[in-house]
Amino acid sequence: MRKVIRVLLPLVALGAGIAVMVALVKSKPGAKKKAMDHRGTLVEVQTVKMEAHSVDVYANGTVAAEYTQVVSPEVGGRIIWLNDDIEVGSRFQAKEKVARIDGRDYYLAIQQQKAAVDSARTALEIEQGRRKIAEREWKAMGGKTAPKGSLALREPQLRTARMQIKAARSGLLRSKLTASKTLVRAPFNGIVIDKRASLRQLVMPGTPLITLASTDRFLVEVSVPLRRLDWIKVPGIDGVKAEEGSAVEVRQSVGEKYVVRMGRVIRMNARLDPRGRMAQLIISIEDPLNLNKDVKRPALDTKLDKAQLSGLPMLINAFVNVRIVGKQVHKAIEVPRIALHEGKLVYVRTQDNTLDIRHVHIVWRLKSAVLVDKGLADGDQIITSPLAVPLEGMKLRVAKPRVKAKTKPKAKPAPAKPSGADRAQGAAAKPAPAKKIANEGKRPATSASKR
């Protein structure tokens, strides 16, 4: 009997547990089905605006002087005077004296020609006297009016004497002109870039003395793709006047700063660049060294800060970056490149929070954005965040704009604790309290004073 009870008790307990579990399972509440709530893909949007934009064309070039001329004498001789300012880098004004050639031989030739003029004048006076004598003799012989050019009245001799005076005067003028060429002057405002002359040097006509580069105007030649010429105003093309060429910002890098000058497109080369088959534009910079205060310079139009501008002059042969201010696009939308997909698609959020894929027409490409004139409207919200699988009409949800965390103001540094020496020095410099000073006058009598 005991063995049966031992066997049945576990079975009864197991059955009771199974019954309780079944009762619990049957008594649990049933799960209700609920439709899935799809809130939409989280995206970031940017509202665009239709407005006018200025198109800028960027290029590179090298600065060159408008004129570069070798200054040389027109006559030969020895240099007896040389301008002390003739050094590489020095500046010369137009018609300023450069050198003087020994002209003693030429001044002697002037004296000789003056004597020749006086001799020819004397010969003319003598011939005029002979003519008067011939006229009296002709009348005394009862002759009628002599024919024109008659030898009897010495008209050929008189004409020859007059021609000799003209020849002598021409020789005098030639001698004076040759003597004036002994003084060599600068042909234009320029800067010396090469010097070869020295004092007491024997030179011949055409011997190079110095090389001058003009400073009134610098030129920059840049190469521009042909497809961008329509955006640039070039004088002489499409009725553009000489003073209406596109404005140009010219930058020369000098370390962390830039030398900036404003120029203007003045003409286009007649041939393409043989290497890149691009158009060559000529840009002029008036008074690049800021030497002439009377020159009207265009206002400085640059995107650089004043701290980035340098006061150094612009140098010849410097490599520069230019920004040509082209024509304006009157109605266009600037779209950041991050919002452009496959080169021509833009994702737009519609008013009912769905995705609309637009094909846009790009009129100009900037460094970090593009200008679109077709495909978008003023006030459209373009999506600037990436989408894994963009589908037309998919539901969207706009993310809240990011708020920059406020930076806490820097705590003021605690004053440094004075060292022992500083405390001692401060104590010495600090005046004693007034009570202590007053008590010093009433010191108690010492034992010696009592005695």
SVG drawing of the C-alpha trace seen along z (x, -y; Angstrom):
<svg xmlns="http://www.w3.org/2000/svg" viewBox="-11 -153 96 155">
<polyline fill="none" stroke="black" stroke-width="0.4" points="0.0,0.0 2.7,-2.4 4.4,-1.7 1.3,-2.6 0.9,-5.8 4.5,-6.8 3.9,-6.2 0.5,-8.0 1.4,-11.1 3.9,-12.5 1.4,-11.7 -1.4,-13.5 0.8,-16.6 1.9,-16.6 -1.7,-16.3 -2.8,-19.1 0.0,-21.4 -1.0,-20.6 -4.6,-21.4 -3.7,-24.7 -1.5,-25.6 -4.2,-24.8 -6.7,-26.9 -4.3,-29.8 -3.7,-29.6 -7.4,-29.5 -8.1,-32.4 -5.5,-34.8 -6.9,-37.8 -6.7,-37.5 -4.4,-39.9 -6.1,-42.5 -4.7,-43.2 -3.8,-46.8 -2.9,-48.5 0.8,-49.5 1.4,-53.2 4.0,-54.3 5.0,-57.8 7.2,-58.4 11.0,-58.6 12.8,-61.3 14.4,-63.9 16.0,-67.3 14.6,-70.0 15.7,-73.4 13.3,-76.1 14.6,-77.5 14.0,-81.0 13.9,-82.2 16.1,-85.3 18.8,-86.9 22.3,-85.5 25.6,-86.8 27.7,-84.3 31.4,-84.3 34.0,-82.7 37.3,-81.6 40.6,-81.3 44.3,-81.6 46.9,-83.7 50.3,-85.5 50.8,-89.2 52.8,-91.1 53.6,-94.7 51.8,-96.4 55.1,-97.6 58.6,-96.3 61.3,-98.3 65.1,-98.3 66.3,-101.9 69.3,-102.5 71.0,-105.7 70.4,-106.7 73.9,-108.1 77.3,-106.7 79.8,-108.1 81.0,-107.8 78.6,-108.0 79.6,-111.1 76.6,-111.1 74.4,-108.4 71.3,-108.8 72.1,-107.7 68.7,-106.1 69.4,-103.5 69.1,-100.3 67.0,-97.2 63.6,-98.0 63.9,-101.8 61.1,-103.7 61.3,-106.3 58.8,-108.9 58.2,-109.5 60.9,-111.8 63.0,-111.6 66.8,-111.7 68.6,-108.4 72.1,-109.1 74.0,-111.6 76.4,-110.8 79.5,-113.0 78.2,-115.4 81.2,-117.7 81.6,-116.3 77.9,-117.0 78.1,-120.6 81.1,-121.3 79.0,-120.1 76.3,-122.6 78.9,-125.4 80.0,-124.3 76.4,-124.2 75.8,-127.7 78.8,-128.9 77.5,-127.2 74.2,-129.0 75.9,-132.3 78.0,-131.6 75.0,-130.7 73.2,-133.8 76.1,-135.9 76.2,-134.2 72.5,-135.0 73.1,-138.7 75.9,-138.9 73.8,-137.2 70.9,-139.5 73.3,-142.5 74.5,-141.0 70.9,-140.6 70.2,-144.3 73.3,-145.2 72.1,-142.8 68.6,-144.4 70.1,-147.9 72.4,-146.7 69.4,-145.0 67.4,-148.2 70.4,-150.3 70.6,-148.1 66.9,-148.9 65.7,-145.4 62.1,-144.6 61.0,-142.6 63.2,-139.6 61.6,-136.2 61.1,-134.2 64.1,-132.3 66.4,-134.3 70.1,-133.9 70.6,-137.5 69.0,-138.5 70.8,-135.7 67.6,-134.0 69.1,-130.5 72.0,-131.6 69.7,-133.4 67.6,-130.2 70.7,-128.1 71.8,-130.5 68.4,-130.2 68.5,-126.4 71.9,-126.5 70.5,-128.4 67.8,-125.8 70.3,-123.0 72.5,-124.7 69.5,-125.3 68.5,-121.6 72.0,-120.6 71.9,-122.9 68.6,-121.3 70.0,-117.8 73.0,-118.6 70.9,-120.1 68.6,-117.0 71.6,-114.7 73.0,-116.7 69.7,-116.5 69.9,-112.7 72.9,-112.6 70.5,-112.9 68.7,-109.6 65.3,-109.8 62.7,-107.3 60.0,-106.7 57.2,-106.1 56.5,-105.6 58.2,-102.4 60.3,-100.3 63.8,-99.1 64.0,-95.3 67.5,-95.1 70.6,-97.4 73.6,-97.2 74.9,-100.7 77.9,-102.1 79.6,-105.4 82.4,-106.1 81.1,-103.2 81.6,-103.6 78.3,-102.9 77.0,-102.7 73.5,-103.4 71.3,-100.6 73.5,-99.5 71.1,-98.5 71.4,-100.6 68.4,-99.6 65.1,-97.6 61.9,-99.3 58.6,-97.8 55.6,-100.1 53.8,-100.7 50.7,-102.5 48.9,-99.3 49.5,-95.6 47.9,-92.9 46.8,-89.4 46.1,-86.8 43.8,-84.0 42.3,-81.0 38.5,-80.4 36.4,-77.5 34.4,-78.5 31.1,-77.5 31.6,-80.3 32.2,-83.2 28.5,-83.9 28.5,-84.9 31.4,-87.4 31.2,-90.9 34.1,-91.3 34.5,-94.7 33.9,-94.6 31.6,-91.5 27.8,-91.8 28.0,-95.6 29.9,-95.8 31.8,-99.1 35.4,-99.4 34.4,-100.6 31.7,-98.0 33.9,-94.9 33.3,-92.5 34.9,-93.5 37.6,-91.2 39.0,-90.5 42.7,-89.6 44.3,-87.9 48.0,-87.3 48.8,-85.1 51.5,-86.3 51.6,-83.7 48.3,-83.7 47.2,-87.1 46.3,-88.3 47.2,-91.3 43.9,-92.2 43.4,-94.5 40.3,-95.2 40.7,-94.9 38.5,-94.7 38.3,-92.6 39.5,-94.7 39.8,-92.3 40.0,-88.7 42.9,-87.0 42.1,-86.1 43.4,-82.5 42.7,-79.8 45.1,-78.4 47.0,-75.7 47.1,-73.4 43.6,-73.5 41.8,-75.0 40.3,-77.7 39.7,-81.3 42.3,-83.8 41.1,-86.9 43.2,-90.0 42.5,-91.7 43.9,-95.2 44.8,-96.5 45.1,-100.3 47.8,-101.7 48.6,-98.3 51.2,-99.8 48.9,-102.7 51.4,-105.3 49.0,-107.7 46.3,-109.2 44.5,-110.8 43.5,-107.4 39.9,-106.4 40.0,-102.8 36.9,-100.6 35.6,-99.8 37.1,-96.8 34.7,-93.9 36.1,-90.9 34.7,-88.2 37.8,-88.3 37.9,-89.9 40.0,-93.0 42.3,-90.9 43.2,-88.8 44.2,-91.8 47.9,-92.7 49.3,-96.1 52.2,-94.8 52.3,-95.7 51.4,-93.4 54.5,-91.9 55.3,-91.2 55.3,-87.5 53.2,-86.7 50.8,-83.8 47.3,-85.1 43.8,-83.8 41.1,-85.8 37.3,-86.0 35.5,-87.4 32.1,-88.9 29.9,-87.7 26.3,-88.4 23.4,-87.9 20.8,-85.1 17.6,-87.0 15.5,-84.1 17.3,-81.1 17.4,-78.9 20.6,-78.0 20.6,-74.3 23.4,-72.8 25.2,-69.9 24.3,-67.6 20.7,-67.9 21.5,-67.0 21.3,-63.4 22.4,-61.7 23.4,-65.1 19.9,-66.3 17.4,-65.1 16.2,-66.9 14.0,-65.4 11.2,-67.7 8.8,-67.5 5.3,-68.2 2.6,-69.8 1.1,-66.4 4.5,-65.2 5.3,-62.9 8.4,-62.7 8.4,-64.3 11.3,-63.6 12.0,-66.6 14.1,-66.8 15.9,-70.2 17.8,-72.3 21.1,-73.5 22.2,-76.9 25.4,-77.3 27.6,-75.2 29.2,-76.8 31.8,-75.3 29.3,-73.9 26.0,-74.5 24.3,-74.8 21.9,-77.4 18.6,-75.9 16.2,-77.9 13.7,-75.1 12.1,-72.3 11.8,-74.1 9.5,-76.9 9.9,-79.6 9.2,-78.2 9.8,-74.5 11.3,-72.4 14.2,-70.3 15.6,-67.4 19.2,-67.8 19.5,-64.5 20.4,-61.2 17.6,-58.7 18.4,-55.0 15.6,-54.0 13.8,-57.1 10.4,-56.2 8.0,-58.6 5.1,-59.4 6.7,-57.9 5.7,-59.4 8.1,-61.8 8.6,-63.3 10.6,-66.5 13.3,-66.6 13.4,-69.4 16.1,-72.0 19.2,-71.5 19.9,-73.9 23.4,-74.8 24.4,-74.1 25.1,-77.3 28.7,-77.5 29.4,-78.2 31.3,-81.4 34.9,-80.6 35.5,-80.9 37.9,-83.6 41.2,-82.1 41.6,-82.3 44.3,-84.8 47.6,-83.1 48.6,-82.7 51.6,-84.8 54.8,-83.1 56.6,-83.5 58.9,-86.1 56.0,-88.0 54.2,-88.0 57.3,-89.3 57.7,-92.0 54.0,-92.9 54.1,-93.1 57.1,-95.4 55.3,-97.7 52.1,-97.7 51.8,-100.7 51.4,-99.8 48.0,-100.5 47.4,-103.9 46.9,-102.6 50.2,-100.9 52.0,-104.0 50.4,-106.0 51.4,-103.5 55.0,-103.6 55.4,-107.1 54.4,-105.9 56.7,-103.0 57.1,-101.9 60.3,-102.9 63.0,-100.3 64.9,-99.2 67.7,-101.4 65.5,-104.5 64.1,-103.6 67.5,-103.5"/>
</svg>
